[in-house]
Amino acid sequence: MQPGKSYWCYECDSWSDPRCNDPFNWTAPPNELPELKQCDGCCVKIVTNYSKPNESVRRTCTKNILINLFMVDHVCMYEGHKIGHMCFCEGDHCNRGPTLRPSPFMAVLIGFVCTVTMHKLFMIDKLL
């Protein structure tokens, strides 16, 4: 997360607002979409009980959830058996979709890790 940055994030919970469910109709007119709030930090989308009758989707800002942000080093984190996940993103309205786009920094970091891993594998292959 970039300190000092703020974004407009959707603020809703599918238990009280069915518009918050997936698939999220982000092309609807603004007055038919869930509320947007200014967020100092990342936007987040939390899904619990994925693909179950009691599935819940919450879209909010990181400041509204209790989490140690020092531990957040992935775009998405999954809980056991993939029945729930939490995804973070940076950008206006970015917590609208079923999957979230990584921040540019995260994309560069993922590319760097892949490059280093491929280089190491290539070097090991040469030694064998």
Residue, then its C-alpha position, 0 to 999 in steps of 0.5 A: m500500500q502506498p501511504g498518503k494515497s486514497y481511493w474510492c471503494y465500494e462499501c457494502d455487504s451482501w447480507s444487507d445489500p444484494r447489489c454487493n453479490d457477485p457477479f457485480n453489475w459495475t455497468a449499472p447507473p451510479n444510483e443503482l450501485p452500492e455506496l462509494k466511500q473515500c478510503d485511505g489505504c487499499c480497497v478490499k473484497i472479502v468472500t466467505n462461504y464461497s459457492k455455498p447457499n450462505e455465501s457472503v460478499r463484503r466490499t470495503c476499505t482496509k481501515n474498516i477491517l481488523i487485520n495486520l496489514f504488515m502480513v498482507d503481501h499477496v493480492c489475494m489470500y485464501e482460507g482453508h479449502k478455498i471457501g473464503h478469500m480476501c483480495f486487496c487492490e489500489g485504485d478507484h472502484c477496484n473492489r468491484g470485480p470477481t477478481l482484483r487487479p494487482s497494483p503496478f508494484m505487485a505486478v512488477l514484484i511478481g515479474f521479478v520473482c518469476t524472472v529470478t526463479m526461472h534464472k535459478l532453474f536454468m542455472i541448476d539445469k546447466l549444472l546437471 
